Amino acid sequence: MSRAARGREQRSSGWLRIARPPIRRLAAAAASGSAFRPSGGERGSATAELAAAVPAVLLLLACCLSGVAIAGVQVRLQDAAADAARLLGRGEGDGAAAAVAARAVPGAIVSSSVSGDLVCASLRADASIGPWLSVPLSASSCALGGGR
């Protein structure tokens, strides 16, 4: 039996016909637009679901952006602590270290300590998320105190 004859036989047997989608009905429904319209009770449900989801997505986006902003402040604070420790290690005064810290992170509090040959600088600052939430951040760094 040839391939074409087998195909005709399978199509006429019925099992292949049932598995095929009703193309003509779908094409007619698509042309009239009725296939893609929701039934009476579901009309507008996509709009309602979108209206409920948008505030949640915006809140999530705001939290992510706030987290990135806080991470940026932490990086600047760590860099300022390293710069302040180097200045203190070279023999500069506490005023120079405080000025470097204030330039990098406004409102940063500088404290220094000496431990053997090392001079350490610790910085503390608050990162605020809007007017209602403040996150305390701290960073410390040490440098060899060869300038003293």
ABEGO torsion letter per residue (X at the ends): XBAAAAAAAAAAAGAAAAABBBAAAAAAAAAAGAAABBBAAABGAAAAAAAAAAAAAAAAAAAAAAAAAAAAAAAAAAAAAAAAAAAAAAGBBAAAAAAAAAAABBGBBBBBBBBEABBBBBBBBBBBBEAABBBBBBBBBBBBBAAX
